[in-house]
Amino acid sequence: MKEINSKDKNQDSGSLTKSGMEEAVILYRPIGVIHSEHTVPEKTPIQPVYARGCKGEAEIYPEFEQGLSDLDGFSHLYLIYHLHRAESAQLMVKPFLQDVMRGIFSTRAPRRPNPIGLSIVELIQRKGNVLHLDGVDILDGTPLLDIKPYTAKFDFFQTTSNGWQDEVDEETARQRGKRGYGR
């Protein structure tokens, strides 16, 4: 089995064939842990927009604290995390917005081949190695893999097409989003 990690910086990742990628193992080391009020997946809001008022913290491990420098000036952050309680992967799922089967990559459902989560949360304040957050739609105890600042200069797009999600009315989305996957 081929292992790829940060020590393989000189390796030409383009040389991995399809069969080579099937055997590859990519290792990530958590930089911290996310703390939130959410302990039951089925009762956790779906997406940060439905988690306004849900406070949480990202506790960064001491060896990574220096990397938090200059983060205070950003209002929102991307949190990239490991979905440690996700069930086994499924390529077809019923997203929370509809009762129709959809391809996993056209949804944000957690049952992914690689259980990686992504949320944009509001940064309330930083105290040492702890980031105080709002809009947290993440389970308590979730391993944090990375943090990136959200910036409208690079990240804001005025979309004109949201795929199948354009079929869903806002009230249905709001009600289902607040109830979580337990609907």
N, CA, C and O of each residue as an XYZ file, in Angstrom:
732
protein
N       0.840     -1.177      0.000
C       0.000      0.000      0.000
C       0.880      1.234      0.000
O       1.803      1.339      0.809
N       0.611      2.154     -0.884
C       1.406      3.382     -1.003
C       0.895      4.410     -0.006
O      -0.310      4.645      0.086
N       1.794      5.015      0.732
C       1.423      6.025      1.718
C       1.875      7.392      1.226
O       3.008      7.564      0.777
N       0.963      8.367      1.318
C       1.283      9.736      0.927
C       1.119     10.594      2.163
O       0.063     10.569      2.796
N       2.129     11.344      2.516
C       1.993     12.286      3.624
C       2.859     13.500      3.352
O       3.492     13.598      2.301
N       2.885     14.405      4.281
C       3.590     15.668      4.053
C       5.088     15.484      3.855
O       5.750     16.392      3.350
N       5.635     14.353      4.232
C       7.062     14.114      4.042
C       7.391     13.772      2.587
O       8.553     13.801      2.182
N       6.355     13.447      1.806
C       6.554     13.068      0.414
C       6.466     14.276     -0.513
O       5.938     14.156     -1.618
N       6.964     15.425     -0.097
C       6.828     16.658     -0.867
C       7.504     16.569     -2.225
O       7.063     17.226     -3.168
N       8.539     15.793     -2.350
C       9.257     15.709     -3.615
C       8.658     14.675     -4.556
O       9.097     14.546     -5.698
N       7.670     13.948     -4.090
C       7.062     12.919     -4.912
C       6.153     13.554     -5.952
O       5.421     14.494     -5.640
N       6.188     13.068     -7.152
C       5.314     13.558     -8.206
C       3.963     12.891     -8.054
O       3.779     11.755     -8.490
N       3.006     13.591     -7.433
C       1.694     12.988     -7.191
C       0.957     12.724     -8.496
O       0.027     11.917     -8.520
N       1.346     13.379     -9.573
C       0.718     13.132    -10.862
C       1.070     11.761    -11.413
O       0.429     11.299    -12.358
N       2.069     11.103    -10.849
C       2.474      9.801    -11.354
C       1.633      8.661    -10.790
O       1.792      7.514    -11.207
N       0.756      8.956     -9.866
C      -0.085      7.902     -9.309
C      -1.159      7.524    -10.313
O      -1.895      8.380    -10.804
N      -1.242      6.253    -10.610
C      -2.260      5.774    -11.532
C      -3.554      5.530    -10.774
O      -3.584      5.606     -9.546
N      -4.613      5.238    -11.498
C      -5.888      4.938    -10.857
C      -5.710      3.815     -9.841
O      -6.180      3.920     -8.708
N      -5.035      2.749    -10.242
C      -4.847      1.639     -9.313
C      -3.940      2.049     -8.156
O      -4.106      1.564     -7.036
N      -2.988      2.933     -8.419
C      -2.130      3.430     -7.355
C      -2.898      4.254     -6.343
O      -2.631      4.167     -5.145
N      -3.849      5.054     -6.806
C      -4.655      5.867     -5.899
C      -5.573      4.990     -5.063
O      -5.855      5.322     -3.912
N      -6.041      3.885     -5.611
C      -6.896      2.978     -4.853
C      -6.137      2.384     -3.674
O      -6.737      2.032     -2.658
N      -4.827      2.275     -3.808
C      -4.016      1.700     -2.747
C      -3.414      2.766     -1.842
O      -2.873      2.431     -0.788
N      -3.491      4.030     -2.218
C      -2.852      5.101     -1.455
C      -3.555      5.344     -0.123
O      -4.771      5.196      0.000
N      -2.765      5.716      0.851
C      -3.282      6.131      2.145
C      -2.784      7.542      2.372
O      -1.587      7.812      2.283
N      -3.697      8.426      2.663
C      -3.341      9.818      2.919
C      -3.584     10.073      4.397
O      -4.695      9.883      4.892
N      -2.555     10.498      5.093
C      -2.661     10.688      6.534
C      -2.769     12.163      6.884
O      -2.039     12.996      6.348
N      -3.687     12.476      7.788
C      -3.817     13.830      8.320
C      -3.730     13.756      9.832
O      -4.173     12.791     10.456
N      -3.160     14.780     10.393
C      -3.034     14.877     11.843
C      -3.924     16.024     12.309
O      -3.758     17.151     11.844
N      -4.866     15.763     13.218
C      -5.720     16.851     13.700
C      -4.891     17.967     14.323
O      -3.873     17.723     14.971
N      -5.354     19.205     14.109
C      -4.698     20.364     14.716
C      -5.429     20.808     15.975
O      -4.974     21.704     16.687
N      -6.560     20.176     16.242
C      -7.347     20.530     17.417
C      -8.642     19.758     17.447
O      -8.816     18.777     16.723
N      -9.554     20.212     18.299
C     -10.853     19.558     18.462
C     -11.936     20.630     18.543
O     -11.722     21.712     19.089
N     -13.095     20.307     17.991
C     -14.233     21.226     18.012
C     -15.147     20.841     19.158
O     -15.506     19.674     19.317
N     -15.517     21.828     19.951
C     -16.465     21.625     21.051
C     -17.762     22.344     20.694
O     -17.743     23.491     20.246
N     -18.882     21.665     20.895
C     -20.175     22.278     20.603
C     -21.242     21.696     21.518
O     -20.981     20.779     22.297
N     -22.433     22.238     21.412
C     -23.573     21.748     22.180
C     -24.205     20.532     21.525
O     -25.126     19.940     22.089
N     -23.734     20.147     20.352
C     -24.348     19.066     19.581
C     -23.689     17.722     19.898
O     -22.494     17.536     19.671
N     -24.479     16.803     20.418
C     -23.966     15.475     20.759
C     -24.687     14.357     20.012
O     -24.206     13.224     19.980
N     -25.833     14.663     19.414
C     -26.628     13.659     18.699
C     -26.695     14.072     17.227
O     -27.256     15.120     16.906
N     -26.130     13.260     16.330
C     -26.110     13.648     14.912
C     -27.497     13.999     14.360
O     -27.638     14.968     13.614
N     -28.505     13.228     14.718
C     -29.847     13.442     14.183
C     -30.487     14.746     14.654
O     -31.470     15.198     14.067
N     -29.940     15.357     15.708
C     -30.496     16.608     16.232
C     -29.586     17.804     15.965
O     -29.830     18.898     16.474
N     -28.550     17.600     15.178
C     -27.593     18.653     14.860
C     -28.077     19.416     13.633
O     -28.436     18.796     12.632
N     -28.097     20.753     13.686
C     -28.531     21.523     12.509
C     -27.707     21.173     11.282
O     -26.529     20.826     11.368
N     -28.370     21.278     10.137
C     -27.717     21.003      8.865
C     -27.229     22.325      8.300
O     -28.042     23.195      7.988
N     -25.946     22.494      8.163
C     -25.301     23.670      7.611
C     -25.314     24.838      8.607
O     -26.281     25.011      9.349
N     -24.260     25.622      8.620
C     -24.148     26.743      9.556
C     -25.272     27.780      9.446
O     -25.612     28.417     10.443
N     -25.850     27.961      8.262
C     -26.917     28.942      8.108
C     -28.115     28.598      9.002
O     -28.854     29.494      9.409
N     -28.313     27.314      9.310
C     -29.412     26.886     10.178
C     -28.943     26.697     11.619
O     -29.705     26.235     12.467
N     -27.692     27.054     11.894
C     -27.125     26.893     13.239
C     -26.805     28.240     13.877
O     -26.040     28.301     14.839
N     -27.381     29.320     13.353
C     -27.128     30.635     13.959
C     -27.556     30.595     15.421
O     -28.637     30.111     15.757
N     -26.691     31.109     16.273
C     -26.951     31.071     17.711
C     -26.386     29.828     18.377
O     -26.371     29.745     19.605
N     -25.925     28.867     17.604
C     -25.288     27.663     18.154
C     -23.812     27.975     18.346
O     -23.048     28.054     17.384
N     -23.432     28.149     19.585
C     -22.052     28.522     19.904
C     -21.171     27.281     20.000
O     -21.652     26.173     20.238
N     -19.899     27.489     19.813
C     -18.931     26.416     19.938
C     -17.540     26.982     20.017
O     -17.333     28.194     19.950
N     -16.590     26.085     20.162
C     -15.187     26.481     20.245
C     -14.341     25.525     19.431
O     -14.636     24.335     19.324
N     -13.294     26.067     18.868
C     -12.261     25.236     18.256
C     -11.040     25.375     19.149
O     -10.426     26.439     19.227
N     -10.702     24.294     19.815
C      -9.527     24.273     20.683
C      -8.352     23.771     19.862
O      -8.326     22.614     19.440
N      -7.389     24.637     19.639
C      -6.232     24.303     18.822
C      -5.135     23.759     19.737
O      -4.853     24.331     20.790
N      -4.531     22.668     19.332
C      -3.458     22.078     20.136
C      -2.300     23.076     20.248
O      -2.002     23.796     19.295
N      -1.652     23.115     21.417
C      -0.606     24.120     21.677
C       0.477     24.215     20.604
O       0.952     25.313     20.314
N       0.875     23.103     20.015
C       1.949     23.164     19.016
C       1.532     23.883     17.729
O       2.384     24.196     16.897
N       0.216     24.151     17.555
C      -0.267     24.853     16.370
C      -0.763     26.263     16.687
O      -1.204     26.969     15.780
N      -0.703     26.687     17.938
C      -1.250     27.984     18.348
C      -0.643     29.154     17.582
O      -1.360     30.093     17.237
N       0.630     29.122     17.313
C       1.282     30.224     16.597
C       0.627     30.458     15.231
O       0.610     31.586     14.739
N       0.097     29.414     14.630
C      -0.565     29.528     13.334
C      -1.857     30.327     13.372
O      -2.401     30.673     12.323
N      -2.360     30.624     14.577
C      -3.577     31.424     14.719
C      -3.304     32.924     14.618
O      -4.239     33.724     14.579
N      -2.036     33.305     14.577
C      -1.682     34.723     14.473
C      -2.376     35.352     13.274
O      -2.439     34.756     12.198
N      -2.894     36.553     13.465
C      -3.522     37.366     12.426
C      -4.918     36.897     12.025
O      -5.505     37.456     11.099
N      -5.458     35.894     12.691
C      -6.796     35.391     12.368
C      -7.891     36.306     12.916
O      -9.016     36.299     12.419
N      -7.559     37.094     13.943
C      -8.536     37.947     14.625
C      -9.278     38.902     13.697
O     -10.419     39.259     13.992
N      -8.690     39.321     12.609
C      -9.309     40.299     11.729
C     -10.354     39.726     10.782
O     -10.974     40.484     10.036
N     -10.570     38.415     10.787
C     -11.535     37.784      9.886
C     -12.849     37.532     10.621
O     -12.847     37.110     11.777
N     -13.955     37.788      9.957
C     -15.256     37.572     10.589
C     -15.712     36.121     10.489
O     -16.451     35.644     11.350
N     -15.276     35.410      9.439
C     -15.713     34.035      9.222
C     -14.522     33.148      8.849
O     -13.531     33.600      8.276
N     -14.664     31.880      9.195
C     -13.607     30.899      8.944
C     -14.185     29.650      8.296
O     -15.327     29.272      8.555
N     -13.390     29.022      7.459
C     -13.694     27.668      7.013
C     -13.084     26.727      8.041
O     -11.907     26.857      8.376
N     -13.859     25.795      8.539
C     -13.326     24.712      9.359
C     -13.396     23.444      8.521
O     -14.444     23.110      7.966
N     -12.293     22.755      8.437
C     -12.214     21.490      7.713
C     -11.967     20.425      8.764
O     -11.014     20.520      9.537
N     -12.817     19.417      8.796
C     -12.777     18.465      9.903
C     -13.096     17.048      9.451
O     -13.599     16.818      8.352
N     -12.789     16.117     10.328
C     -13.045     14.703     10.077
C     -14.406     14.345     10.660
O     -14.645     14.545     11.851
N     -15.296     13.817      9.829
C     -16.628     13.408     10.277
C     -16.500     12.075     11.025
O     -16.809     11.012     10.486
N     -16.042     12.154     12.268
C     -15.654     10.969     13.038
C     -16.822     10.062     13.407
O     -16.603      8.918     13.806
N     -18.036     10.536     13.287
C     -19.187      9.699     13.626
C     -20.069      9.405     12.419
O     -21.196      8.932     12.569
N     -19.560      9.684     11.228
C     -20.326      9.407     10.012
C     -20.458      7.905      9.810
O     -19.545      7.135     10.109
N     -21.610      7.510      9.297
C     -21.825      6.100      8.977
C     -21.080      5.765      7.692
O     -20.511      6.649      7.052
N     -21.083      4.491      7.314
C     -20.344      4.060      6.131
C     -20.814      4.815      4.884
O     -21.958      5.260      4.791
N     -19.905      4.937      3.949
C     -20.159      5.722      2.732
C     -21.265      5.109      1.891
O     -21.422      3.891      1.813
N     -22.032      6.006      1.260
C     -23.051      5.618      0.292
C     -22.921      6.567     -0.890
O     -22.744      7.770     -0.701
N     -23.004      6.044     -2.094
C     -22.897      6.895     -3.273
C     -24.226      7.548     -3.639
O     -24.241      8.543     -4.363
N     -25.344      7.005     -3.151
C     -26.669      7.588     -3.347
C     -27.279      7.795     -1.962
O     -27.317      6.874     -1.147
N     -27.756      9.014     -1.706
C     -28.336      9.354     -0.397
C     -29.583     10.214     -0.594
O     -29.790     10.797     -1.658
N     -30.414     10.282      0.454
C     -31.535     11.220      0.477
C     -31.064     12.436      1.249
O     -30.900     12.358      2.466
N     -30.841     13.567      0.575
C     -30.380     14.764      1.286
C     -31.492     15.306      2.187
O     -32.667     14.999      1.987
N     -31.114     16.104      3.167
C     -32.097     16.614      4.108
C     -33.138     17.492      3.428
O     -34.241     17.640      3.954
N     -32.829     18.072      2.292
C     -33.763     18.978      1.626
C     -34.873     18.271      0.856
O     -35.910     18.874      0.580
N     -34.672     17.006      0.509
C     -35.647     16.285     -0.308
C     -35.715     14.827      0.110
O     -34.830     14.312      0.793
N     -36.782     14.180     -0.315
C     -36.924     12.742     -0.111
C     -36.693     12.015     -1.429
O     -37.418     11.084     -1.777
N     -35.670     12.457     -2.155
C     -35.297     11.908     -3.449
C     -33.848     11.461     -3.343
O     -33.027     12.163     -2.753
N     -33.524     10.306     -3.905
C     -32.138      9.839     -3.889
C     -31.294     10.716     -4.824
O     -31.689     11.016     -5.951
N     -30.121     11.114     -4.321
C     -29.190     11.954     -5.076
C     -27.789     11.380     -4.948
O     -27.484     10.679     -3.983
N     -26.945     11.676     -5.913
C     -25.537     11.270     -5.832
C     -24.860     12.012     -4.686
O     -25.074     13.212     -4.509
N     -24.047     11.309     -3.911
C     -23.409     11.888     -2.719
C     -22.655     13.171     -3.034
O     -22.626     14.084     -2.209
N     -22.042     13.259     -4.221
C     -21.230     14.435     -4.537
C     -22.074     15.653     -4.922
O     -21.540     16.751     -5.078
N     -23.394     15.466     -5.077
C     -24.282     16.603     -5.319
C     -24.980     17.023     -4.023
O     -25.907     17.832     -4.043
N     -24.527     16.467     -2.903
C     -25.106     16.783     -1.594
C     -23.998     17.146     -0.616
O     -22.811     17.091     -0.938
N     -24.415     17.513      0.568
C     -23.460     17.744      1.652
C     -23.656     16.714      2.759
O     -23.237     16.928      3.896
N     -24.284     15.615      2.427
C     -24.524     14.534      3.391
C     -23.190     13.995      3.914
O     -22.197     13.999      3.187
N     -23.158     13.529      5.170
C     -21.898     13.092      5.783
C     -21.406     11.708      5.374
O     -20.261     11.373      5.677
N     -22.198     10.899      4.712
C     -21.802      9.520      4.403
C     -20.970      9.474      3.123
O     -21.394      8.918      2.109
N     -19.785     10.067      3.189
C     -18.931     10.275      2.034
C     -17.812      9.227      1.980
O     -17.457      8.654      3.011
N     -17.248      8.968      0.780
C     -16.112      8.044      0.696
C     -14.943      8.482      1.586
O     -14.282      7.644      2.199
N     -14.692      9.779      1.656
C     -13.710     10.334      2.586
C     -14.496     11.264      3.511
O     -14.936     12.328      3.074
N     -14.680     10.890      4.769
C     -15.547     11.658      5.671
C     -14.926     12.985      6.121
O     -14.494     13.144      7.263
N     -14.900     13.927      5.176
C     -14.346     15.250      5.438
C     -15.496     16.245      5.470
O     -16.314     16.284      4.551
N     -15.557     17.049      6.529
C     -16.587     18.064      6.662
C     -16.018     19.448      6.435
O     -14.827     19.686      6.635
N     -16.885     20.362      6.013
C     -16.510     21.740      5.746
C     -17.642     22.640      6.215
O     -18.790     22.457      5.809
N     -17.332     23.606      7.063
C     -18.326     24.572      7.532
C     -17.712     25.963      7.529
O     -16.528     26.137      7.818
N     -18.538     26.949      7.197
C     -18.145     28.345      7.354
C     -18.822     28.835      8.625
O     -20.050     28.857      8.711
N     -18.025     29.225      9.607
C     -18.544     29.672     10.894
C     -18.097     31.096     11.170
O     -17.131     31.583     10.583
N     -18.810     31.755     12.070
C     -18.450     33.114     12.455
C     -17.442     33.075     13.597
O     -17.649     32.373     14.587
N     -16.368     33.817     13.463
C     -15.370     33.934     14.525
C     -15.804     35.062     15.455
O     -15.826     36.227     15.059
N     -16.147     34.716     16.678
C     -16.553     35.708     17.671
C     -15.315     36.359     18.289
O     -15.195     37.583     18.342
N     -14.402     35.508     18.754
C     -13.142     36.014     19.303
C     -12.153     34.870     19.469
O     -12.515     33.694     19.479
N     -10.903     35.258     19.597
C      -9.836     34.299     19.879
C      -9.294     34.597     21.259
O      -9.007     35.748     21.588
N      -9.154     33.557     22.068
C      -8.504     33.663     23.374
C      -7.429     32.597     23.429
O      -7.711     31.426     23.680
N      -6.197     33.012     23.192
C      -5.096     32.056     23.194
C      -5.261     31.037     22.089
O      -5.300     31.385     20.909
N      -5.358     29.775     22.474
C      -5.480     28.703     21.489
C      -6.932     28.270     21.262
O      -7.181     27.218     20.674
N      -7.896     29.088     21.731
C      -9.311     28.747     21.583
C     -10.013     29.802     20.731
O      -9.927     31.001     20.996
N     -10.713     29.319     19.699
C     -11.518     30.183     18.849
C     -12.967     30.035     19.277
O     -13.501     28.926     19.283
N     -13.606     31.137     19.634
C     -15.016     31.135     20.026
C     -15.834     31.415     18.767
O     -15.575     32.382     18.051
N     -16.815     30.566     18.507
C     -17.504     30.554     17.224
C     -19.019     30.617     17.357
O     -19.572     30.275     18.403
N     -19.686     31.056     16.299
C     -21.136     30.991     16.190
C     -21.476     30.334     14.855
O     -20.693     30.364     13.906
N     -22.675     29.736     14.812
C     -23.100     29.041     13.599
C     -22.478     27.670     13.483
O     -22.214     27.190     12.380
N     -22.241     27.031     14.631
C     -21.544     25.735     14.659
C     -22.546     24.604     14.420
O     -23.447     24.380     15.229
N     -22.381     23.910     13.324
C     -23.234     22.764     12.953
C     -22.439     21.459     13.040
O     -22.658     20.537     12.255
N     -21.533     21.394     13.985
C     -20.548     20.307     14.070
C     -20.707     19.602     15.406
O     -20.947     20.243     16.429
N     -20.573     18.284     15.396
C     -20.697     17.498     16.620
C     -19.560     17.764     17.600
O     -18.420     17.997     17.198
N     -19.879     17.728     18.869
C     -18.884     17.890     19.921
C     -17.824     16.792     19.804
O     -18.144     15.627     19.572
N     -16.576     17.178     19.967
C     -15.478     16.221     19.921
C     -14.941     15.937     18.528
O     -14.114     15.041     18.361
N     -15.388     16.674     17.531
C     -14.958     16.446     16.153
C     -13.504     16.876     15.959
O     -13.138     17.993     16.323
N     -12.671     16.002     15.390
C     -11.277     16.369     15.112
C     -11.193     17.453     14.027
O     -11.780     17.316     12.954
N     -10.464     18.517     14.320
C     -10.272     19.629     13.394
C      -9.002     19.382     12.584
O      -7.934     19.144     13.149
N      -9.125     19.439     11.256
C      -7.982     19.189     10.376
C      -7.303     20.469      9.906
O      -6.082     20.505      9.755
N      -8.092     21.527      9.671
C      -7.502     22.757      9.151
C      -8.474     23.912      9.336
O      -9.670     23.714      9.549
N      -7.935     25.121      9.250
C      -8.698     26.363      9.330
C      -8.210     27.238      8.183
O      -7.010     27.345      7.931
N      -9.152     27.855      7.502
C      -8.804     28.823      6.466
C      -9.727     30.016      6.633
O     -10.904     29.847      6.953
N      -9.212     31.220      6.421
C     -10.083     32.389      6.544
C     -11.020     32.493      5.350
O     -10.623     32.254      4.209
N     -12.272     32.855      5.628
C     -13.215     33.167      4.557
C     -12.971     34.611      4.155
O     -12.867     35.487      5.013
N     -12.880     34.861      2.876
C     -12.734     36.233      2.395
C     -13.584     36.423      1.146
O     -13.452     35.684      0.170
N     -14.451     37.417      1.191
C     -15.340     37.675      0.058
C     -14.559     37.978     -1.213
O     -15.034     37.709     -2.316
N     -13.373     38.530     -1.063
C     -12.546     38.866     -2.228
C     -12.272     37.627     -3.089
O     -12.219     37.719     -4.315
N     -12.100     36.469     -2.442
C     -11.776     35.248     -3.171
C     -12.918     34.238     -3.209
O     -13.015     33.449     -4.149
N     -13.782     34.254     -2.195
C     -14.727     33.161     -1.997
C     -16.173     33.452     -2.381
O     -16.971     32.518     -2.473
N     -16.534     34.689     -2.603
C     -17.930     35.029     -2.867
C     -18.234     34.968     -4.359
O     -17.579     35.626     -5.167
N     -19.234     34.172     -4.710
C     -19.701     34.069     -6.086
C     -21.211     34.294     -6.096
O     -21.915     33.793     -5.219
N     -21.699     35.019     -7.049
C     -23.140     35.168     -7.227
C     -23.576     34.011     -8.130
O     -23.498     34.107     -9.354
N     -24.028     32.932     -7.521
C     -24.418     31.766     -8.303
C     -25.738     31.995     -9.013
O     -26.615     32.708     -8.526
N     -25.853     31.389    -10.148
C     -27.102     31.449    -10.891
C     -27.752     30.078    -10.967
O     -28.914     29.968    -11.357
N     -27.023     29.032    -10.600
C     -27.558     27.676    -10.652
C     -27.063     26.884     -9.458
O     -25.858     26.775     -9.231
N     -27.994     26.333     -8.699
C     -27.662     25.519     -7.527
C     -28.130     24.083     -7.709
O     -28.473     23.414     -6.734
N     -28.147     23.608     -8.944
C     -28.532     22.229     -9.221
C     -29.921     21.912     -8.704
O     -30.816     22.756     -8.745
N     -30.097     20.707     -8.221
C     -31.400     20.251     -7.729
C     -31.888     21.067     -6.539
O     -33.085     21.067     -6.252
N     -30.986     21.766     -5.834
C     -31.399     22.535     -4.662
C     -32.294     23.718     -5.038
O     -33.019     24.231     -4.186
N     -32.256     24.158     -6.293
C     -33.147     25.228     -6.733
C     -34.614     24.791     -6.717
O     -35.512     25.632     -6.751
N     -34.860     23.463     -6.663
C     -36.229     22.941     -6.628
C     -36.867     23.061     -5.241
O     -38.085     22.933     -5.116
N     -36.071     23.303     -4.205
C     -36.552     23.284     -2.824
C     -36.901     24.692     -2.368
O     -36.114     25.624     -2.534
N     -38.111     24.838     -1.782
C     -38.492     26.157     -1.283
C     -37.767     26.444      0.037
O     -37.407     25.525      0.773
N     -37.564     27.720      0.317
C     -36.759     28.147      1.469
C     -37.364     27.710      2.804
O     -36.618     27.360      3.719
N     -38.672     27.719      2.940
C     -39.299     27.326      4.212
C     -39.037     25.853      4.513
O     -38.732     25.505      5.653
N     -39.150     24.992      3.518
C     -38.846     23.569      3.709
C     -37.391     23.408      4.134
O     -37.096     22.659      5.065
N     -36.493     24.097      3.467
C     -35.069     24.012      3.805
C     -34.830     24.479      5.236
O     -34.092     23.836      5.982
N     -35.444     25.584      5.622
C     -35.251     26.126      6.973
C     -35.750     25.151      8.048
O     -35.063     24.912      9.041
N     -36.936     24.598      7.845
C     -37.500     23.670      8.831
C     -36.673     22.391      8.946
O     -36.378     21.939     10.053
N     -36.304     21.815      7.825
C     -35.510     20.584      7.858
C     -34.095     20.846      8.359
O     -33.517     20.010      9.053
N     -33.543     21.988      8.013
C     -32.182     22.316      8.430
C     -32.044     22.466      9.927
O     -31.031     22.058     10.495
N     -33.042     23.045     10.583
C     -32.991     23.223     12.035
C     -33.196     21.913     12.783
O     -32.690     21.749     13.893
N     -33.927     20.986     12.191
C     -34.188     19.701     12.853
C     -33.050     18.715     12.685
O     -32.955     17.761     13.457
N     -32.196     18.907     11.718
C     -31.093     17.995     11.489
C     -31.518     16.799     10.667
O     -32.617     16.775     10.111
N     -30.659     15.819     10.590
C     -30.915     14.651      9.774
C     -32.018     13.772     10.334
O     -32.519     12.896      9.629
N     -32.413     13.986     11.599
C     -33.491     13.200     12.190
C     -34.849     13.561     11.658
O     -35.805     12.808     11.844
N     -34.964     14.721     10.984
C     -36.194     15.246     10.413
C     -37.350     14.930     11.292
O     -38.483     15.293     10.976
